[in-house]
Amino acid sequence: MSLSKRIFAAFLAFIIVPLFVLGTVSYLVFQKVTQEKYAEQTELTLKAIGRNINNMIKEANYFSDFWVTTEDSVEAAEQSIDPNGGSPDAAGDASRVPDYIQLLEKEKLRQRMLLTYPGIKSVTHYRNDNQQVTVNFTKDTPLAREDLENNPIYQEVLKKNGAPVWVGPNEDVKLTGENNLFTQIRVLLDIDTLKSKGILVTRFQMTELNRIFSFYSSQGKIDRRFLIVGGNGNIIFDNETVAEGQNISKYVDSIKGIDLTSGKPQSKTLSFDGRKSFVSVQDLQLQRLGVGDWKLVMVTSWQYLSGDMAIVLRWMVVVTSISLILALVFNLMFVRRTVTFIIRVVKAMRQVERGDLTTRVTIVGKDETSTLARGFNSLVTRVEELLDDVKEEQSRKRKAEMMLLQAQIKPHFLFNALESINILAVQNEGRKVSKMVQRLANIFRISIQQKEEITIEQELEHLTSYLEIQKYRFEELFDYTIDVPKGLLTRSILKLTLQPLVENSIQHGFEGIEYMGRIHIRAQEEGSNIAFYVEDNGIGISERQLEQFATRGMTTLQEMAEESPETGERRGLGVGNVADRLRIHYGQGYGIILCSAPGHGTVIKCLIPQTPRE
């Protein structure tokens, strides 16, 4: 049997017949499979939304934690309020109202809190001495102390002793206020003694919810509806707003097969609000954040699902039929003539796979095979050109990565430095202000230079300016010494290399210490290289963190997301940043070596080639 006939017989046996069988079976099970797949997709969507809501609540908790554990909080407003209702200068006059200074202090507090978290709408502190302090950012009436203490949630708040407890809109209208806002209640603890200073009630307007559900409900033309249901069955949030405050039982005729009290994901086809719908339920699992048993419900119109399935089935039949007909025509008319040509093309392709980009297919005749041959030859030529372009692009990418890593300036450092300068200016410390400004200007002058490399002397000048600013900010926290031979000062170094290493010692090594921290920066020649050593007597680094640095190129995973409680600065991008930059710029033989142990300080070795300044 000829090759063309064998190909045709194989085509019938292995393509045509299986396609018909597959099409028949697919038609019978497609509807069920589609429903199951959509349920899986829905579960992923609900999990994604749940993560967004989790992050939203977590962010609000972070804000509350920050203001509860800092002196610049609601307590700042209390300091301007006398128990008798007057200013500090009129404590004995109960008839006087808060004066201009008090109002000004509270207005400053509002501005600072709004800059930190604009979603907050009111903060009320119920002090243990029966005084009450309220800071409003919108028209809102605080809950009466008696109503708060008589509410069942009050005992839960006391039991948690500082951990937040959340109440969603429509769960308890007395607690959520006249604006029906998300409300967080917690015990306010003294930072030093951990004793209760009263109850803090914070109300939030979670506008992020609208953005989250707007994104997922606007994908395509899907008829979707999202609900957040509280533990008592009341609808906390409805992206269509019509069902908020009502009980879910009003909209679900039958919940057979779905248990709203279960913590497992569930999907079921049932009647919702009088329409056949595909209903999915996901537990948000927010209890550890202080939120009650909230469920996320997604309702999809069954008409939409069945309509899409019918259309897909029809198109599948049409496309399959057309494809089979065209395949038969192609097999009968072109296989015989093109088998030889295909074999030649396959051989050429295999040569290209082995890396021989000089391979070309001989062009014979003027039919489609010649067009294919020219296309193949053109494609190989284009691939060869693209490989050259990729090599050049990789080189540019490495340079761009270097520029990006060098351009990372921490905004919190700039903010805190300017805040320190402002304090000095208020204290009329003109000389100190001048020195601080000069040091900050020196940091930015070197940071914004277009050159990738600078002299070691310039790098040390930048480092000294940074250390002097940090010494002012962290008074009595640390001292430092720099020991670099004069002969090395004219050598080149990748700019902004040493400052992140010193910053690691300040932010991580000296965190929580009760003694004077010391940083020693020294340099020495090691053959044709220069080795910098940054040594500190801090708390050290754990073995697990050292392993993570060795495998991932950064000190800890937490560094990428945590904030320092003392400075408020964003951690991370320090040692790992320098290691990446040195590897990109100088090659694999250079970079960072960490040596540390808990309680024994840290030594960071930075190795660079010894090259003179151009």
Summary of the structure (lengths in Angstrom):
residues: 614
radius of gyration: 34.3
end to end distance: 76.5
largest distance: 114.9
contacts: 1808
relative contact order: 0.06
helix: 50%
strand: 19%
